[in-house]
Each structure stands twice: as structure tokens, then as C-alpha cells.
Amino acid sequence: MSDSNHPEMHVNEEPRNDFMDVSMGFAVFFICMCVVAIIATIVAM
């Protein structure tokens, strides 16, 4: 047990806010899809 590769001994060095990561990813994807839809609408006219 003196080996430091055990998962129960792991310390979370960089805590992350998962909700903000997911919401930012969703927002960026939504904006990109809106831009694609606007461009497709302009091209279709």
C-alpha cells in the first residue's frame, strides 16, 4: 500500500465545476448551430 498509484489515495488536484462545463459546451454548440442555420437560410433564399 505504500505505492502512490492507488485510486483511494488520489487527491483531486484540480476541482472542476461540471455544471459550468456542460452548460458552456451546450451554449457554444447552440450558438454554432444557430450560425449554421442562419447561413443555410441565407443560402437557400
C-alpha positions in Angstrom: 0.0 0.0 0.0 3.0 2.3 0.0 2.6 2.8 -3.8 1.1 6.1 -4.7 -0.9 4.7 -7.7 -3.8 3.6 -5.6 -7.1 5.4 -6.5 -8.2 5.7 -2.9 -5.1 7.7 -2.2 -5.7 10.1 -5.1 -6.2 13.7 -4.2 -8.3 15.8 -6.6 -5.7 18.4 -7.6 -7.9 20.4 -9.9 -11.5 20.5 -8.9 -13.9 21.4 -11.8 -17.4 22.7 -11.9 -19.1 20.0 -14.1 -22.3 22.0 -14.5 -20.5 25.0 -15.9 -18.5 22.8 -18.2 -21.7 21.2 -19.6 -23.6 24.5 -19.8 -20.7 26.3 -21.6 -20.4 23.3 -24.0 -24.2 23.4 -24.7 -24.1 27.2 -25.2 -21.2 27.1 -27.6 -22.8 24.2 -29.6 -26.2 26.0 -29.7 -24.6 29.3 -31.0 -22.6 27.3 -33.7 -25.8 25.6 -34.8 -27.7 28.9 -34.9 -24.9 30.4 -37.1 -25.1 27.3 -39.4 -28.9 27.6 -39.6 -28.7 31.3 -40.4 -26.1 30.7 -43.1 -28.2 27.9 -44.6 -31.3 30.1 -44.6 -29.4 32.9 -46.4 -28.0 30.4 -49.0 -31.5 28.9 -49.5 -33.0 32.3 -50.4 
